[in-house]
């Protein structure tokens, strides 16, 4: 399957900003299951983009924009060719051993209720964990304004893909399974999908390698997922993170469109 992505992020500032610095995790890499055909990031103001690799092996761009900046628009466009495989994800940049992803963060602490969602530590148990989260909470694609912890999210009646992915990670680690948060894009079974945020799922290290699980879909991720960044939790894999130097408020509008090419 070949998917195309258009991801637009629009910032409007009530007062001009003197400087903006952002870390962009918006550029996917090739794996055994995906090939990036073309991908680009466009910015509508004078800005410098510096390419780098972060500590998790993610391809990143540092954006530097000097003011005065009243608006900032980032447009990501690209295509990726995806192939289905029953085996583990291979061909990724892995600077850390899997056991690093047993480390708990404040966002991925597991209480007793979360730990009870997982009933084993093999491939079948992780697949069942994704299904259990999907069955327990209806999906809500509306983005939450802040990243909340897995424990805080469980108090809600409906959860975003980001919340579900962090609950999966917390529950898997409670079973001694290395697990990590994944950000990217997904068609999610539709011919075309427009959302107000990129998608999120998880990977767990079981059997012979890393396998991807999407609790928002209720099972293993397949042909419709473009993997962009991985980390210990959602904050460390956020598509855009940064600071601005200036007074006033900001208004953020995000539009993501994924369709089959």
Phi and psi in degrees as GROMACS dihedral restraints (atoms count N, CA, C in turn):
[ dihedral_restraints ]
;  ai    aj    ak    al  type     phi  dphi    fc
    3     4     5     6     1  -115.2    20    10
    4     5     6     7     1   121.1    20    10
    6     7     8     9     1  -111.9    20    10
    7     8     9    10     1   143.9    20    10
    9    10    11    12     1  -113.1    20    10
   10    11    12    13     1   146.4    20    10
   12    13    14    15     1  -129.4    20    10
   13    14    15    16     1   137.1    20    10
   15    16    17    18     1  -131.7    20    10
   16    17    18    19     1   116.2    20    10
   18    19    20    21     1  -123.6    20    10
   19    20    21    22     1   110.3    20    10
   21    22    23    24     1  -111.2    20    10
   22    23    24    25     1   131.2    20    10
   24    25    26    27     1  -125.0    20    10
   25    26    27    28     1   121.1    20    10
   27    28    29    30     1  -118.5    20    10
   28    29    30    31     1   124.3    20    10
   30    31    32    33     1  -110.4    20    10
   31    32    33    34     1   134.5    20    10
   33    34    35    36     1  -126.7    20    10
   34    35    36    37     1   129.2    20    10
   36    37    38    39     1  -109.1    20    10
   37    38    39    40     1   135.9    20    10
   39    40    41    42     1   -70.6    20    10
   40    41    42    43     1   -21.7    20    10
   42    43    44    45     1  -135.1    20    10
   43    44    45    46     1   146.2    20    10
   45    46    47    48     1   -58.6    20    10
   46    47    48    49     1   140.1    20    10
   48    49    50    51     1   -96.9    20    10
   49    50    51    52     1   140.8    20    10
   51    52    53    54     1   -75.4    20    10
   52    53    54    55     1   -34.4    20    10
   54    55    56    57     1  -161.8    20    10
   55    56    57    58     1   146.1    20    10
   57    58    59    60     1  -130.3    20    10
   58    59    60    61     1   130.5    20    10
   60    61    62    63     1  -126.0    20    10
   61    62    63    64     1   125.4    20    10
   63    64    65    66     1  -135.0    20    10
   64    65    66    67     1   144.6    20    10
   66    67    68    69     1  -102.0    20    10
   67    68    69    70     1   120.2    20    10
   69    70    71    72     1  -106.6    20    10
   70    71    72    73     1   118.6    20    10
   72    73    74    75     1  -107.0    20    10
   73    74    75    76     1    75.1    20    10
   75    76    77    78     1  -129.8    20    10
   76    77    78    79     1     9.0    20    10
   78    79    80    81     1  -121.3    20    10
   79    80    81    82     1   108.8    20    10
   81    82    83    84     1   -74.0    20    10
   82    83    84    85     1   160.7    20    10
   84    85    86    87     1  -115.6    20    10
   85    86    87    88     1   168.1    20    10
   87    88    89    90     1   -77.6    20    10
   88    89    90    91     1   143.8    20    10
   90    91    92    93     1  -136.3    20    10
   91    92    93    94     1  -176.7    20    10
   93    94    95    96     1   -66.0    20    10
   94    95    96    97     1   -17.2    20    10
   96    97    98    99     1  -114.8    20    10
   97    98    99   100     1    -3.7    20    10
   99   100   101   102     1  -145.8    20    10
  100   101   102   103     1   142.5    20    10
  102   103   104   105     1  -125.4    20    10
  103   104   105   106     1   122.4    20    10
  105   106   107   108     1   -78.3    20    10
  106   107   108   109     1   114.7    20    10
  108   109   110   111     1   -79.3    20    10
  109   110   111   112     1   -50.2    20    10
  111   112   113   114     1  -155.7    20    10
  112   113   114   115     1   149.0    20    10
  114   115   116   117     1  -159.1    20    10
  115   116   117   118     1   136.2    20    10
  117   118   119   120     1  -150.0    20    10
  118   119   120   121     1   154.7    20    10
  120   121   122   123     1  -122.7    20    10
  121   122   123   124     1   122.7    20    10
  123   124   125   126     1  -112.7    20    10
  124   125   126   127     1   141.1    20    10
  126   127   128   129     1  -124.8    20    10
  127   128   129   130     1   138.0    20    10
  129   130   131   132     1   -93.0    20    10
  130   131   132   133     1    14.7    20    10
  132   133   134   135     1  -136.1    20    10
  133   134   135   136     1   171.9    20    10
  135   136   137   138     1   -68.4    20    10
  136   137   138   139     1   113.7    20    10
  138   139   140   141     1  -150.0    20    10
  139   140   141   142     1   152.7    20    10
  141   142   143   144     1  -105.2    20    10
  142   143   144   145     1   136.9    20    10
  144   145   146   147     1  -119.4    20    10
  145   146   147   148     1   122.1    20    10
  147   148   149   150     1  -114.6    20    10
  148   149   150   151     1   124.0    20    10
  150   151   152   153     1   -80.8    20    10
  151   152   153   154     1   142.9    20    10
  153   154   155   156     1  -157.5    20    10
  154   155   156   157     1   176.7    20    10
  156   157   158   159     1  -123.7    20    10
  157   158   159   160     1   127.5    20    10
  159   160   161   162     1   -85.2    20    10
  160   161   162   163     1  -177.4    20    10
  162   163   164   165     1   -63.9    20    10
  163   164   165   166     1   -21.7    20    10
  165   166   167   168     1   -91.4    20    10
  166   167   168   169     1    -1.4    20    10
  168   169   170   171     1    90.8    20    10
  169   170   171   172     1     8.5    20    10
  171   172   173   174     1   -79.0    20    10
  172   173   174   175     1   141.9    20    10
  174   175   176   177     1   -78.2    20    10
  175   176   177   178     1   125.4    20    10
  177   178   179   180     1  -128.3    20    10
  178   179   180   181     1   165.7    20    10
  180   181   182   183     1  -132.9    20    10
  181   182   183   184     1   131.9    20    10
  183   184   185   186     1   -95.2    20    10
  184   185   186   187     1   126.9    20    10
  186   187   188   189     1  -107.2    20    10
  187   188   189   190     1   130.2    20    10
  189   190   191   192     1  -125.2    20    10
  190   191   192   193     1   118.6    20    10
  192   193   194   195     1  -124.9    20    10
  193   194   195   196     1   123.5    20    10
  195   196   197   198     1   -92.1    20    10
  196   197   198   199     1   142.3    20    10
  198   199   200   201     1   -81.6    20    10
  199   200   201   202     1  -179.5    20    10
  201   202   203   204     1   -76.5    20    10
  202   203   204   205     1   133.9    20    10
  204   205   206   207     1  -118.5    20    10
  205   206   207   208     1   119.3    20    10
  207   208   209   210     1  -100.2    20    10
  208   209   210   211     1   -30.7    20    10
  210   211   212   213     1  -139.8    20    10
  211   212   213   214     1   152.4    20    10
  213   214   215   216     1  -142.4    20    10
  214   215   216   217     1   123.7    20    10
  216   217   218   219     1  -121.4    20    10
  217   218   219   220     1   124.4    20    10
  219   220   221   222     1  -111.0    20    10
  220   221   222   223     1   128.7    20    10
  222   223   224   225     1  -125.9    20    10
  223   224   225   226     1   118.1    20    10
  225   226   227   228     1  -103.9    20    10
  226   227   228   229     1   125.6    20    10
  228   229   230   231     1  -131.8    20    10
  229   230   231   232     1   142.8    20    10
  231   232   233   234     1  -178.2    20    10
  232   233   234   235     1   173.1    20    10
  234   235   236   237     1  -138.1    20    10
  235   236   237   238     1   145.6    20    10
  237   238   239   240     1  -137.7    20    10
  238   239   240   241     1   143.0    20    10
  240   241   242   243     1  -100.4    20    10
  241   242   243   244     1   123.6    20    10
  243   244   245   246     1  -114.3    20    10
  244   245   246   247     1   140.7    20    10
  246   247   248   249     1  -127.2    20    10
  247   248   249   250     1   148.4    20    10
  249   250   251   252     1   -92.0    20    10
  250   251   252   253     1   143.1    20    10
  252   253   254   255     1  -151.5    20    10
  253   254   255   256     1   139.5    20    10
  255   256   257   258     1   -83.9    20    10
  256   257   258   259     1   -10.1    20    10
  258   259   260   261     1   -88.9    20    10
  259   260   261   262     1  -177.0    20    10
  261   262   263   264     1   -73.1    20    10
  262   263   264   265     1   164.8    20    10
  264   265   266   267     1   -75.5    20    10
  265   266   267   268     1   128.5    20    10
  267   268   269   270     1  -128.0    20    10
  268   269   270   271     1   166.7    20    10
  270   271   272   273     1    83.0    20    10
  271   272   273   274     1     9.6    20    10
  273   274   275   276     1   -89.1    20    10
  274   275   276   277     1   158.3    20    10
  276   277   278   279     1   -82.8    20    10
  277   278   279   280     1   113.9    20    10
  279   280   281   282     1  -118.3    20    10
  280   281   282   283     1    85.6    20    10
  282   283   284   285     1   -73.5    20    10
  283   284   285   286     1   -17.2    20    10
  285   286   287   288     1  -118.4    20    10
  286   287   288   289     1   151.4    20    10
  288   289   290   291     1   -70.7    20    10
  289   290   291   292     1   156.8    20    10
  291   292   293   294     1   -55.2    20    10
  292   293   294   295     1   -33.5    20    10
  294   295   296   297     1   -62.4    20    10
  295   296   297   298     1   -19.1    20    10
  297   298   299   300     1   -58.7    20    10
  298   299   300   301     1   -32.6    20    10
  300   301   302   303     1   -84.9    20    10
  301   302   303   304     1    15.7    20    10
  303   304   305   306     1   -88.3    20    10
  304   305   306   307     1    -9.6    20    10
  306   307   308   309     1   -71.1    20    10
  307   308   309   310     1   130.2    20    10
  309   310   311   312     1   -88.4    20    10
  310   311   312   313     1   141.7    20    10
  312   313   314   315     1  -116.5    20    10
  313   314   315   316     1   166.2    20    10
  315   316   317   318     1   -56.2    20    10
  316   317   318   319     1   -26.0    20    10
  318   319   320   321     1   -84.4    20    10
  319   320   321   322     1   -14.3    20    10
  321   322   323   324     1  -124.4    20    10
  322   323   324   325     1    29.7    20    10
  324   325   326   327     1   -70.3    20    10
  325   326   327   328     1   138.0    20    10
  327   328   329   330     1  -105.3    20    10
  328   329   330   331     1   120.8    20    10
  330   331   332   333     1   -85.5    20    10
  331   332   333   334     1  -175.1    20    10
  333   334   335   336     1   -62.2    20    10
  334   335   336   337     1   -38.4    20    10
  336   337   338   339     1   -65.8    20    10
  337   338   339   340     1   -41.3    20    10
  339   340   341   342     1   -68.5    20    10
  340   341   342   343     1   -44.8    20    10
  342   343   344   345     1   -59.3    20    10
  343   344   345   346     1   -32.4    20    10
  345   346   347   348     1   -73.6    20    10
  346   347   348   349     1   -13.0    20    10
  348   349   350   351     1   -68.5    20    10
  349   350   351   352     1   -29.5    20    10
  351   352   353   354     1   -99.9    20    10
  352   353   354   355     1   134.9    20    10
  354   355   356   357     1  -118.6    20    10
  355   356   357   358     1    15.6    20    10
  357   358   359   360     1  -177.5    20    10
  358   359   360   361     1  -175.5    20    10
  360   361   362   363     1  -132.1    20    10
  361   362   363   364     1    20.4    20    10
  363   364   365   366     1  -108.0    20    10
  364   365   366   367     1  -176.2    20    10
  366   367   368   369     1   -61.0    20    10
  367   368   369   370     1   -42.5    20    10
  369   370   371   372     1   -64.1    20    10
  370   371   372   373     1   -38.5    20    10
  372   373   374   375     1   -68.2    20    10
  373   374   375   376     1   -37.6    20    10
  375   376   377   378     1   -69.4    20    10
  376   377   378   379     1   -36.1    20    10
  378   379   380   381     1   -64.7    20    10
  379   380   381   382     1   -41.5    20    10
  381   382   383   384     1   -66.1    20    10
  382   383   384   385     1   -34.1    20    10
  384   385   386   387     1   -62.6    20    10
  385   386   387   388     1   -45.7    20    10
  387   388   389   390     1   -59.7    20    10
  388   389   390   391     1   -40.8    20    10
  390   391   392   393     1   -67.4    20    10
  391   392   393   394     1   -37.3    20    10
  393   394   395   396     1   -66.1    20    10
  394   395   396   397     1   -41.7    20    10
  396   397   398   399     1   -65.0    20    10
  397   398   399   400     1   -43.0    20    10
  399   400   401   402     1   -61.4    20    10
  400   401   402   403     1   -39.2    20    10
  402   403   404   405     1   -74.9    20    10
  403   404   405   406     1   -31.0    20    10
  405   406   407   408     1   -76.4    20    10
  406   407   408   409     1   -38.1    20    10
  408   409   410   411     1  -124.7    20    10
  409   410   411   412     1   125.3    20    10
  411   412   413   414     1   -62.1    20    10
  412   413   414   415     1   150.0    20    10
  414   415   416   417     1   -83.2    20    10
  415   416   417   418     1   135.9    20    10
  417   418   419   420     1  -129.0    20    10
  418   419   420   421     1   110.3    20    10
  420   421   422   423     1   -82.8    20    10
  421   422   423   424     1    -3.8    20    10
  423   424   425   426     1   -67.6    20    10
  424   425   426   427     1   128.4    20    10
  426   427   428   429     1   -70.0    20    10
  427   428   429   430     1   139.8    20    10
  429   430   431   432     1   -81.8    20    10
  430   431   432   433     1   144.4    20    10
  432   433   434   435     1   -63.6    20    10
  433   434   435   436     1   -30.6    20    10
  435   436   437   438     1  -129.8    20    10
  436   437   438   439     1   157.0    20    10
  438   439   440   441     1   -78.4    20    10
  439   440   441   442     1   121.7    20    10
  441   442   443   444     1  -108.0    20    10
  442   443   444   445     1   161.3    20    10
  444   445   446   447     1   -73.4    20    10
  445   446   447   448     1   163.3    20    10
  447   448   449   450     1   -60.3    20    10
  448   449   450   451     1   -42.3    20    10
  450   451   452   453     1   -63.5    20    10
  451   452   453   454     1   -45.4    20    10
  453   454   455   456     1   -62.4    20    10
  454   455   456   457     1   -37.3    20    10
  456   457   458   459     1   -66.1    20    10
  457   458   459   460     1   -32.9    20    10
  459   460   461   462     1   -65.5    20    10
  460   461   462   463     1   -15.8    20    10
  462   463   464   465     1   -77.5    20    10
  463   464   465   466     1   -11.6    20    10
  465   466   467   468     1   -88.1    20    10
  466   467   468   469     1   158.7    20    10
  468   469   470   471     1   -83.6    20    10
  469   470   471   472     1   -28.2    20    10
  471   472   473   474     1  -131.7    20    10
  472   473   474   475     1   144.1    20    10
  474   475   476   477     1  -127.0    20    10
  475   476   477   478     1   150.7    20    10
  477   478   479   480     1   -82.4    20    10
  478   479   480   481     1   163.6    20    10
  480   481   482   483     1   -55.7    20    10
  481   482   483   484     1   -35.2    20    10
  483   484   485   486     1   -62.9    20    10
  484   485   486   487     1   -45.5    20    10
  486   487   488   489     1   -60.5    20    10
  487   488   489   490     1   -46.2    20    10
  489   490   491   492     1   -63.2    20    10
  490   491   492   493     1   -39.1    20    10
  492   493   494   495     1   -64.0    20    10
  493   494   495   496     1   -40.5    20    10
  495   496   497   498     1   -70.2    20    10
  496   497   498   499     1   -34.7    20    10
  498   499   500   501     1   -65.0    20    10
  499   500   501   502     1   -42.2    20    10
  501   502   503   504     1   -58.6    20    10
  502   503   504   505     1   -47.4    20    10
  504   505   506   507     1   -60.0    20    10
  505   506   507   508     1   -45.6    20    10
  507   508   509   510     1   -63.4    20    10
  508   509   510   511     1   -43.4    20    10
  510   511   512   513     1   -67.9    20    10
  511   512   513   514     1   -40.2    20    10
  513   514   515   516     1   -64.1    20    10
  514   515   516   517     1   -44.6    20    10
  516   517   518   519     1   -63.6    20    10
  517   518   519   520     1   -33.1    20    10
  519   520   521   522     1   -63.6    20    10
  520   521   522   523     1   -22.6    20    10
  522   523   524   525     1   -93.7    20    10
  523   524   525   526     1     6.1    20    10
  525   526   527   528     1    81.1    20    10
  526   527   528   529     1    18.7    20    10
  528   529   530   531     1  -101.7    20    10
  529   530   531   532     1   122.0    20    10
  531   532   533   534     1   -59.0    20    10
  532   533   534   535     1   130.4    20    10
  534   535   536   537     1  -144.2    20    10
  535   536   537   538     1   149.1    20    10
  537   538   539   540     1  -142.6    20    10
  538   539   540   541     1   155.4    20    10
  540   541   542   543     1   -83.3    20    10
  541   542   543   544     1   142.4    20    10
  543   544   545   546     1  -126.8    20    10
  544   545   546   547     1   132.9    20    10
  546   547   548   549     1  -113.2    20    10
  547   548   549   550     1   147.5    20    10
  549   550   551   552     1   175.7    20    10
  550   551   552   553     1  -147.1    20    10
  552   553   554   555     1  -133.1    20    10
  553   554   555   556     1   149.5    20    10
  555   556   557   558     1  -146.9    20    10
  556   557   558   559     1   142.1    20    10
  558   559   560   561     1   -78.1    20    10
  559   560   561   562     1   -27.3    20    10
  561   562   563   564     1    57.5    20    10
  562   563   564   565     1    37.8    20    10
  564   565   566   567     1    83.8    20    10
  565   566   567   568     1    -4.1    20    10
  567   568   569   570     1  -101.5    20    10
  568   569   570   571     1   161.1    20    10
  570   571   572   573     1   -69.7    20    10
  571   572   573   574     1   -29.4    20    10
  573   574   575   576     1  -155.2    20    10
  574   575   576   577     1   143.1    20    10
  576   577   578   579     1  -140.9    20    10
  577   578   579   580     1   134.4    20    10
  579   580   581   582     1  -120.6    20    10
  580   581   582   583     1   128.7    20    10
  582   583   584   585     1  -135.6    20    10
  583   584   585   586     1   173.8    20    10
  585   586   587   588     1  -101.9    20    10
  586   587   588   589     1    17.3    20    10
  588   589   590   591     1  -165.8    20    10
  589   590   591   592     1   151.5    20    10
  591   592   593   594     1   -61.3    20    10
  592   593   594   595     1   168.6    20    10
  594   595   596   597     1   -89.8    20    10
  595   596   597   598     1   168.3    20    10
  597   598   599   600     1  -146.3    20    10
  598   599   600   601     1   143.9    20    10
  600   601   602   603     1  -152.3    20    10
  601   602   603   604     1  -159.6    20    10
  603   604   605   606     1  -143.2    20    10
  604   605   606   607     1   161.3    20    10
  606   607   608   609     1  -127.2    20    10
  607   608   609   610     1   142.5    20    10
  609   610   611   612     1  -128.0    20    10
  610   611   612   613     1   142.4    20    10
  612   613   614   615     1   -94.3    20    10
  613   614   615   616     1   103.5    20    10
  615   616   617   618     1  -133.9    20    10
  616   617   618   619     1   156.9    20    10
  618   619   620   621     1    56.3    20    10
  619   620   621   622     1  -109.5    20    10
  621   622   623   624     1  -110.4    20    10
  622   623   624   625     1    15.5    20    10
  624   625   626   627     1   163.7    20    10
  625   626   627   628     1  -164.6    20    10
  627   628   629   630     1   -85.6    20    10
  628   629   630   631     1   130.3    20    10
  630   631   632   633     1  -122.6    20    10
  631   632   633   634     1   145.0    20    10
  633   634   635   636     1   -98.6    20    10
  634   635   636   637     1   137.6    20    10
  636   637   638   639     1  -133.1    20    10
  637   638   639   640     1   135.7    20    10
  639   640   641   642     1  -118.4    20    10
  640   641   642   643     1    96.1    20    10
  642   643   644   645     1   -64.4    20    10
  643   644   645   646     1   -24.0    20    10
  645   646   647   648     1   -65.7    20    10
  646   647   648   649     1   -26.7    20    10
  648   649   650   651     1  -101.1    20    10
  649   650   651   652     1   -15.4    20    10
  651   652   653   654     1    90.8    20    10
  652   653   654   655     1    21.4    20    10
  654   655   656   657     1  -179.2    20    10
  655   656   657   658     1  -154.2    20    10
  657   658   659   660     1   -69.4    20    10
  658   659   660   661     1   144.4    20    10
  660   661   662   663     1   -78.9    20    10
  661   662   663   664     1   151.8    20    10
  663   664   665   666     1  -129.3    20    10
  664   665   666   667     1  -133.6    20    10
  666   667   668   669     1   -72.0    20    10
  667   668   669   670     1   -11.3    20    10
  669   670   671   672     1  -107.4    20    10
  670   671   672   673     1    25.1    20    10
  672   673   674   675     1  -122.1    20    10
  673   674   675   676     1   123.6    20    10
  675   676   677   678     1  -101.8    20    10
  676   677   678   679     1   111.9    20    10
  678   679   680   681     1   -81.3    20    10
  679   680   681   682     1   126.6    20    10
  681   682   683   684     1  -114.3    20    10
  682   683   684   685     1   -54.3    20    10
  684   685   686   687     1  -143.8    20    10
  685   686   687   688     1   149.0    20    10
  687   688   689   690     1  -128.3    20    10
  688   689   690   691     1   154.5    20    10
  690   691   692   693     1  -168.3    20    10
  691   692   693   694     1  -179.9    20    10
  693   694   695   696     1   -67.0    20    10
  694   695   696   697     1   -30.4    20    10
  696   697   698   699     1  -155.8    20    10
  697   698   699   700     1  -178.2    20    10
  699   700   701   702     1   -66.0    20    10
  700   701   702   703     1   -35.0    20    10
  702   703   704   705     1   -64.4    20    10
  703   704   705   706     1   -39.9    20    10
  705   706   707   708     1   -78.6    20    10
  706   707   708   709     1   -10.4    20    10
  708   709   710   711     1  -116.6    20    10
  709   710   711   712     1    14.6    20    10
  711   712   713   714     1   -58.5    20    10
  712   713   714   715     1   135.0    20    10
  714   715   716   717     1   -57.2    20    10
  715   716   717   718     1   -37.6    20    10
  717   718   719   720     1  -136.1    20    10
  718   719   720   721     1   129.2    20    10
  720   721   722   723     1  -143.0    20    10
  721   722   723   724     1   141.8    20    10
  723   724   725   726     1   178.1    20    10
  724   725   726   727     1  -170.1    20    10
  726   727   728   729     1  -134.7    20    10
  727   728   729   730     1   156.5    20    10
  729   730   731   732     1  -129.4    20    10
  730   731   732   733     1   148.9    20    10
  732   733   734   735     1  -115.1    20    10
  733   734   735   736     1   104.4    20    10
  735   736   737   738     1   162.5    20    10
  736   737   738   739     1   160.8    20    10
  738   739   740   741     1   -84.4    20    10
  739   740   741   742     1   179.0    20    10
  741   742   743   744     1    87.0    20    10
  742   743   744   745     1  -177.0    20    10
  744   745   746   747     1  -111.0    20    10
  745   746   747   748     1   168.1    20    10
  747   748   749   750     1  -123.1    20    10
  748   749   750   751     1   145.7    20    10
  750   751   752   753     1  -115.5    20    10
  751   752   753   754     1   125.2    20    10
  753   754   755   756     1  -114.0    20    10
  754   755   756   757     1   133.1    20    10
  756   757   758   759     1  -132.1    20    10
  757   758   759   760     1   127.8    20    10
  759   760   761   762     1  -124.8    20    10
  760   761   762   763     1   136.0    20    10
  762   763   764   765     1  -136.1    20    10
  763   764   765   766     1   122.3    20    10
  765   766   767   768     1  -119.1    20    10
  766   767   768   769     1   128.1    20    10
  768   769   770   771     1  -126.2    20    10
  769   770   771   772     1   125.4    20    10
  771   772   773   774     1  -124.0    20    10
  772   773   774   775     1   132.0    20    10
  774   775   776   777     1  -149.0    20    10
  775   776   777   778     1   161.3    20    10
  777   778   779   780     1   -77.0    20    10
  778   779   780   781     1   127.1    20    10
